[in-house]
Amino acid sequence: MSSTARALKRPGFAPIVIVLILAEIVSAFELSMMYVTLPTLMRDFQVDANTVAWVVTAFLLVSASAGVLGGRFGDLYGRRKVMVIALVIAAIGSLISLLGGSLGMIIFGRAIQGVTGAVLGLAFGLAREHLDEKRVPVGISMVGASALIAGGGGALIAGFMIDAFSWHGIFVFAAVVSVMAAVSIQLVIPRDTVLPSREKPDYLGAVLLPIAVSAILLAFSGASKTGFASAQFVALISVGIVAAAVWAWWELRVESPIVNLRMFKNRQIALAMTATVLAAVGPLGGGNVPAQLIMQSPTSSGYGLGFSPTGAGVLISSTLLVGYLFSPLGGKLAFRFGARTVFIVGLALVALVIPIILLTYGSVLMFIIAMVLNSTGISLAYGALPNLLIEVVPETHTSETAGTNTMIRNIGQSAAVAIGAYILASHTDPATTAVAQEGISSAFIFVLIFAALSVVVALMLRRTPAQWVPETAGERDIRRGTNRSPQDTVHAPL
């Protein structure tokens, strides 16, 4: 078929972006829906908060690794194919949670649903693959910021499903949406043109990565209860670090690594990843819990606004929607002025939110203004970050790089939640469980420090960065001083 005929059959901008947003909404909704469900599960299964929290933790553990593994497999074997498989597996996980009949089966199903962590990186790769070059920044920005829609709508939809159908309704909804997204991808996105790679999969790297990530996430997720000096935290973090070190050593030797760690030699990629970690530990992950406490604490606390849970959900959903409306603008600005500028502006807006909140405790109007700025800043930052990476990464490694960034962000956000909970717990009255204003302020100051650091690192990004050119097998052999045949190439053991 001629290139002209292929161009005529190519779907337009709107259909591609809509189905990719739908797929990413599935991924983000899988996480956001469960926060509202936790009290219901505690009551129905008569378990404590530590036990029921596994429905979130299990998802995060799988999701963090799935982002990298799915992105790499998509680059090698076809992004459309891998995304459809991930969405179908997620639907199966929802059905297991729905029909299992026990909390253990719900947790097992939730772990399976974690494969949707691969969706975002694959979506970025598909957008870059099928959109016109001039419209890629806008499309990427809209897809990247679509998590705001799911985050805002997830709480409202989950609340309605619980009231109407108990917790079972949430998993029915999640399964249906997953199938709809998979079918939409099949109908709209053109077939993969990449030929299946003949490279042997990096099995050892695929096993070591989830072990390292899971141990680190488990350590931080339990630190708010056990403390950072506990034997459990030290043991888990040690296992995670050792596994990560062995994994990194192996990835630098294997012919077709799960993550090409040599990408971090590129200044722009290294700085973008560092800014991601700092922002995740700070404003992207650390500000959620104290913000909820401000909204739902009584006005007598001095900092509380006295909102009901429903009122808080409506406020957050509304401000997130306002923020998302800026995502197309962010993409256009990224194309005109560069993703670096938009990324810095987004991080600066999020950092500005903290002093506004700290200086205006008790003011509903100022808090709403702060939340609007926060959502706008997150929308701009989320939209600019993938564009920032795409500017220096070849198309063949798009999903791998985006998946790596997603994994780093998940780890940072997990650490932020644990550290924030630890700070708040240290300022909690055991008798009333009320958090003192000093605790709220301390948590936000912690967030502000990391927000400022993320802006500083973002300012170090270059306006005209050098491109990352992945090293070929022959170049690696020359660098190592070897002259091996392809049959002698190091591969992960089968």
C-alpha positions in Angstrom: 0.0 0.0 0.0 1.3 3.4 -0.9 2.2 6.1 1.7 -0.7 8.2 0.3 -3.2 5.4 0.8 -2.0 4.8 4.4 -2.3 8.6 5.1 -5.9 8.5 3.9 -6.7 5.7 6.3 -5.0 7.3 9.2 -7.5 8.3 11.9 -7.7 12.0 12.9 -6.3 13.7 16.0 -9.6 13.6 18.0 -10.3 9.8 17.7 -6.8 8.9 18.6 -6.5 11.2 21.6 -10.0 10.3 22.9 -9.3 6.5 22.9 -5.9 7.0 24.5 -7.5 9.3 27.2 -10.1 6.6 27.8 -7.4 4.0 28.3 -5.5 6.2 30.7 -8.7 7.0 32.6 -9.1 3.3 33.2 -5.6 3.1 34.7 -6.0 6.2 36.9 -9.6 5.2 37.9 -8.4 1.7 39.0 -6.4 3.5 41.7 -8.6 6.5 42.7 -11.8 4.4 43.0 -10.4 2.3 45.9 -9.7 5.2 48.3 -13.5 5.8 48.7 -14.1 2.1 49.0 -11.8 1.4 52.0 -14.2 2.2 54.8 -16.9 0.0 53.2 -14.5 -2.9 52.9 -13.4 -2.5 56.5 -17.0 -2.7 57.6 -18.1 -5.5 55.3 -15.1 -7.8 56.1 -14.5 -6.7 59.7 -10.8 -5.9 59.2 -8.6 -3.0 60.3 -7.1 -0.2 58.2 -3.7 -1.9 57.9 -5.3 -5.0 56.3 -7.7 -3.3 54.0 -4.9 -1.0 52.7 -3.6 -3.9 50.8 -6.2 -3.4 48.1 -4.3 -0.2 47.3 -0.8 -1.4 48.0 -1.2 -4.6 45.9 -2.2 -2.4 42.9 0.7 0.0 43.4 3.3 -2.8 43.7 2.3 -4.3 40.3 1.6 -1.0 38.7 5.1 0.4 39.3 6.8 -2.5 37.6 4.2 -2.8 34.9 5.0 0.7 33.7 8.5 -0.2 32.8 7.9 -3.8 31.6 4.8 -2.8 29.5 6.6 0.1 27.9 9.6 -2.0 27.0 7.5 -4.8 25.6 5.4 -2.3 23.6 8.5 -0.8 22.0 9.7 -4.3 21.1 6.5 -6.2 20.1 3.9 -3.5 19.3 2.3 -0.9 21.6 -1.3 -1.4 20.4 -1.1 -5.1 21.1 0.5 -4.8 24.5 -2.1 -2.1 25.6 -5.0 -4.2 24.6 -3.6 -7.2 26.5 -3.1 -5.1 29.6 -6.7 -3.7 29.4 -8.1 -7.2 29.0 -6.1 -8.5 31.9 -7.3 -5.6 34.0 -10.9 -6.5 33.2 -10.2 -10.1 34.3 -8.7 -8.7 37.6 -11.9 -6.7 38.2 -14.0 -9.9 37.7 -11.8 -11.8 40.2 -12.3 -9.0 42.8 -16.0 -9.0 42.0 -16.7 -12.7 42.2 -14.0 -13.9 44.6 -16.2 -13.4 47.7 -13.3 -12.6 50.1 -11.0 -9.8 50.9 -8.1 -12.0 49.9 -9.6 -12.5 46.4 -10.3 -8.7 46.1 -6.6 -8.0 46.9 -5.5 -10.7 44.4 -7.8 -9.2 41.7 -6.4 -5.7 42.5 -2.9 -6.9 42.0 -3.9 -8.2 38.5 -5.5 -4.8 37.8 -2.1 -3.2 38.5 -1.0 -4.1 34.9 -2.8 -0.9 33.9 0.4 0.8 35.1 1.7 0.1 31.6 -1.0 2.1 29.9 0.4 5.6 30.2 3.8 4.9 28.7 2.1 2.9 25.8 -0.3 5.8 25.2 2.5 8.3 24.8 4.2 5.9 22.4 1.1 5.5 20.3 0.4 9.2 20.3 3.9 9.9 19.0 3.5 7.1 16.5 0.2 8.1 14.9 -0.3 11.8 15.4 1.1 14.5 13.1 4.4 15.8 14.4 3.0 19.3 15.0 0.1 18.0 17.1 2.1 15.5 19.2 2.8 17.9 22.1 -0.9 18.8 22.4 -2.0 15.2 22.2 0.7 14.1 24.7 -0.3 16.9 27.1 -4.0 16.0 27.0 -3.3 12.2 27.6 -0.8 12.9 30.3 -3.1 15.2 32.2 -6.2 12.9 31.8 -5.3 11.3 35.1 -6.7 14.5 36.6 -10.1 13.6 35.2 -10.0 10.0 36.6 -8.7 11.3 39.9 -11.5 13.8 40.2 -14.3 11.7 38.9 -13.1 8.5 40.5 -14.2 9.5 44.0 -17.7 10.6 42.8 -18.3 7.5 40.6 -17.1 5.2 43.3 -19.3 6.9 45.9 -22.3 6.5 43.7 -21.6 2.9 42.9 -21.2 2.1 46.6 -24.5 3.7 47.5 -26.3 2.0 44.7 -24.7 -1.4 44.5 -22.2 -1.7 47.4 -18.6 -2.3 46.6 -19.5 -4.8 43.9 -20.6 -2.0 41.6 -17.1 -0.5 41.4 -15.6 -3.6 40.0 -18.5 -4.1 37.5 -17.9 -0.5 36.3 -14.1 -1.0 36.1 -14.5 -4.2 34.1 -16.9 -2.6 31.6 -14.7 0.5 31.1 -11.6 -1.7 30.6 -13.3 -3.7 27.9 -14.7 -0.6 26.3 -11.2 0.9 26.2 -9.7 -2.3 24.7 -12.3 -2.5 22.0 -11.8 1.3 21.2 -8.1 0.8 20.9 -8.7 -2.1 18.5 -11.1 -0.1 16.4 -9.4 3.3 16.2 -5.6 2.8 16.6 -4.0 1.3 13.4 -2.3 -2.1 13.6 1.2 -2.2 14.9 3.8 -1.8 12.1 6.8 -2.9 14.1 7.9 -6.4 13.4 8.1 -8.6 16.5 11.6 -8.3 17.9 13.9 -11.4 17.6 15.8 -10.2 20.7 15.5 -12.6 23.7 13.5 -11.1 26.5 15.5 -10.0 29.6 13.9 -12.5 32.0 16.3 -11.9 34.9 15.7 -8.1 34.7 12.0 -8.6 34.5 12.1 -10.7 37.7 14.6 -8.5 39.7 12.8 -5.2 38.9 9.5 -6.1 40.6 11.4 -7.5 43.6 13.3 -4.3 44.0 10.4 -2.0 43.4 8.0 -4.0 45.6 10.4 -4.1 48.5 11.0 -0.4 48.4 7.3 0.4 48.1 6.4 -2.0 50.9 9.0 -0.4 53.1 7.6 3.1 52.7 3.9 2.0 52.8 4.5 0.5 56.2 6.8 3.1 57.6 3.9 5.3 58.8 2.9 2.5 61.2 6.2 0.9 62.1 8.6 3.9 61.8 11.6 4.4 59.7 13.9 2.8 62.3 11.9 -0.4 62.6 13.5 -3.8 61.7 10.7 -4.2 59.1 11.6 -1.0 57.3 15.3 -1.5 57.4 15.0 -5.1 56.2 12.7 -4.3 53.3 14.6 -1.2 52.2 17.8 -3.2 52.3 16.4 -6.0 50.2 15.1 -3.4 47.7 18.4 -1.6 47.4 20.4 -4.9 47.0 17.9 -6.1 44.4 18.1 -2.8 42.6 21.9 -2.8 42.6 22.0 -6.3 41.2 19.4 -5.4 38.6 21.3 -2.3 37.5 24.5 -4.3 37.2 22.7 -6.8 35.0 20.9 -4.2 32.9 24.2 -2.7 32.0 25.5 -6.1 30.7 22.5 -7.7 29.0 22.0 -7.2 25.3 18.3 -6.2 25.4 17.7 -4.7 28.8 14.2 -4.0 30.3 15.5 -0.5 31.0 18.4 1.0 29.1 20.1 2.7 32.0 22.6 4.4 29.7 19.8 6.8 28.9 20.6 8.5 32.2 24.0 9.6 30.7 21.9 12.1 28.8 21.8 15.3 30.9 18.2 16.2 29.9 16.8 12.7 30.7 18.7 12.6 34.0 17.5 16.0 35.1 13.9 15.3 34.0 13.9 12.1 36.0 15.4 13.8 39.1 12.8 16.6 38.9 10.1 13.9 38.7 11.3 12.2 41.9 11.5 15.5 43.8 8.0 16.6 42.6 6.5 13.2 43.4 7.9 13.2 46.9 6.8 16.8 47.3 3.7 18.4 45.8 2.5 15.6 43.5 2.3 13.1 46.4 2.9 14.8 49.7 0.2 17.4 49.6 -2.9 15.2 49.2 -3.3 13.9 52.8 -2.8 17.3 54.6 -5.1 19.0 52.0 -7.9 16.4 52.8 -7.4 17.1 56.5 -7.8 20.8 56.0 -11.0 20.3 54.1 -12.7 17.8 56.4 -11.5 19.0 59.8 -13.8 21.1 61.9 -13.4 24.9 61.8 -12.7 24.8 65.6 -9.3 23.2 64.8 -8.0 26.6 63.5 -7.1 25.3 60.1 -10.1 23.2 59.1 -12.8 24.2 56.7 -15.5 21.8 57.9 -16.4 20.2 54.6 -18.2 16.8 54.5 -16.5 14.0 52.5 -18.9 14.6 49.6 -18.2 18.4 49.7 -14.5 17.7 49.7 -14.9 15.4 46.7 -16.9 17.9 44.8 -14.3 20.6 45.4 -11.4 18.5 44.4 -13.2 17.2 41.3 -14.2 20.7 40.2 -10.7 22.1 40.6 -9.1 19.1 38.8 -11.5 19.6 35.9 -10.5 23.3 35.7 -6.8 22.2 35.7 -7.4 19.8 32.9 -8.8 22.4 30.7 -5.3 23.9 30.6 -3.8 20.8 29.2 -4.3 21.6 25.5 -2.9 25.1 26.1 0.1 23.5 27.8 0.7 21.3 24.8 0.5 24.3 22.4 2.9 26.3 24.6 5.3 23.3 24.7 5.3 23.2 20.9 5.9 27.0 20.7 8.3 27.7 23.6 9.5 24.2 24.5 8.4 21.7 27.1 11.1 23.0 29.5 9.3 26.3 30.0 5.9 24.8 30.5 7.4 22.2 33.0 9.0 25.0 35.0 5.8 27.0 35.1 3.8 24.0 36.2 6.2 23.2 39.0 6.4 26.8 40.1 2.6 27.1 40.3 2.4 24.0 42.5 5.1 25.3 44.7 3.3 28.6 45.1 0.2 26.8 46.4 2.0 25.8 49.7 2.7 29.3 51.1 -0.9 30.4 50.1 -2.3 27.6 52.2 0.1 28.2 55.1 -0.7 31.9 55.3 -4.5 31.7 54.9 -5.7 28.9 57.2 -9.5 28.9 57.6 -10.2 30.8 54.4 -12.4 28.8 52.0 -11.9 31.3 49.2 -8.1 31.2 49.4 -8.1 27.4 49.7 -10.2 27.1 46.5 -7.8 29.5 44.7 -4.9 27.4 45.9 -6.5 24.2 44.7 -7.2 25.7 41.3 -3.6 26.8 41.0 -2.5 23.4 42.2 -4.6 21.5 39.6 -3.4 23.9 36.8 0.2 23.4 37.8 -0.1 19.6 37.9 -1.9 19.6 34.5 0.9 21.7 32.9 3.7 19.6 34.6 2.1 16.3 33.7 1.6 17.4 30.1 5.0 18.9 29.7 7.1 16.1 31.3 6.5 13.4 28.6 7.1 16.1 25.9 10.3 17.0 27.6 11.5 13.4 27.3 10.2 13.0 23.8 12.3 15.9 22.6 15.5 13.9 23.3 14.3 10.2 23.0 14.0 8.3 19.7 10.5 7.1 18.8 11.6 3.5 19.2 12.2 4.0 22.9 9.3 6.3 23.8 7.2 3.9 25.9 10.2 2.5 27.7 11.3 5.9 28.8 7.8 7.0 29.7 7.3 3.8 31.7 10.5 4.3 33.6 9.4 7.8 34.5 6.0 6.4 35.7 7.8 3.9 37.9 10.0 6.6 39.4 6.9 8.8 40.1 5.1 5.9 41.8 8.0 5.2 44.1 8.3 8.9 45.0 4.6 9.3 45.7 4.6 6.2 47.9 7.5 7.6 49.9 5.7 10.9 50.1 2.5 9.3 51.6 4.6 7.4 54.2 6.6 10.4 55.2 3.6 12.7 55.3 1.7 10.2 57.4 4.6 9.9 59.8 4.8 13.7 60.2 1.1 14.0 60.8 1.0 11.0 63.3 3.7 12.7 65.4 1.4 15.7 65.9 -1.8 13.7 66.6 -3.7 13.7 69.9 -4.1 10.0 70.8 -7.3 10.7 72.7 -9.1 12.6 70.0 -7.1 11.5 66.9 -7.1 15.2 65.9 -4.0 16.6 64.1 -2.5 19.8 65.5 -2.0 22.7 63.2 1.7 22.4 63.7 1.5 18.9 62.1 -0.3 20.3 59.1 2.2 23.1 58.7 5.2 20.7 59.1 3.8 18.4 56.4 3.3 21.3 54.0 6.8 22.7 54.7 8.2 19.3 53.9 6.2 19.4 50.6 7.4 23.0 49.9 11.1 22.0 50.3 10.8 19.3 47.7 8.7 21.5 45.4 11.4 24.2 45.5 14.1 21.6 44.8 12.1 20.3 41.8 11.9 23.8 40.3 15.7 24.3 40.8 16.5 21.1 39.0 14.0 22.0 36.2 15.8 25.3 35.7 18.9 23.3 34.9 17.3 21.7 31.9 18.6 22.9 28.6 16.5 24.8 26.0 18.2 22.9 23.2 19.2 19.5 24.7 21.4 16.9 23.0 19.6 13.9 21.6 20.0 10.5 23.2 21.2 8.0 20.7 21.0 4.4 22.0 24.1 2.4 21.7 24.1 -0.4 19.1 25.3 -3.9 19.9 28.3 -3.4 17.7 29.2 -0.2 19.5 28.9 -1.9 22.9 31.3 -4.6 21.7 33.8 -2.1 20.5 33.6 -0.2 23.9 34.1 -3.4 25.8 37.0 -4.4 23.6 35.3 -7.5 22.3 34.4 -8.8 18.9 31.6 -11.3 19.6 29.2 -12.8 17.1 25.5 -12.4 17.6 25.3 -16.0 18.9 27.8 -15.1 21.7 25.8 -12.0 22.9 24.9 -12.0 26.6 21.3 -12.7 27.1 19.2 -13.2 30.1 18.9 -16.9 30.9 15.8 -18.7 29.8 
